[in-house]
Amino acid sequence: MHFSTFSTENRARCESEEGFAHKLNDWDMNKWMVAACGELGEAANKMKKLNRVGETKKFNKGKTEEQLTGDLLLELGDAVIYIDLLAQRLGFDLEYIVRAAFNQKSIEIGCSHCLV
C-alpha cells in the first residue's frame, strides 16, 4: 500500500454513503485533531492494560496479552486514519508530511537516513 492510495480510499470511505457519510470539510481542523487524539488516548489505555499483564487480570476484562496487543495495534491504526484526514483537511499530503518530518529529524540529529 502507498500513502496516496491509502489517503484516497480513506477520504472516499469517510465521505461515502456506504462509509461514514461525513464530508471532510464538515469538521474543522480542531475536530479532526481531537478525533486523532482520542484514538491515541484509547491506544494509551490499551498500553496501560498491557502494563498490567502479569500483575492482575481484574482490570483487563479477561483479555490476554495477545488480545490487548491486537487492540493496541487497531487503535494506533485508527489514529493514523484520523491524522491522514486532518492532513487532508489542512490541504496537505500525508506522504509529504511524513517525509518532511523524517528528513528534518535526520538532519537535526546528523543521521544520513533520509527519504526521497
Number of C-alpha atoms within 10 A of each C-alpha: 5 7 14 13 9 14 19 13 12 17 20 18 16 17 17 13 11 9 12 12 12 15 14 17 14 11 13 12 17 10 12 22 18 14 19 23 15 16 22 19 15 19 23 15 15 21 16 13 21 20 12 15 17 8 9 11 13 10 11 16 8 11 16 14 16 10 13 21 17 12 17 21 14 15 22 17 15 19 22 16 20 20 20 25 27 26 20 18 18 13 9 13 17 20 14 13 13 13 14 15 12 15 18 14 14 15 13 9 9 9 11 9 11 13 11 6
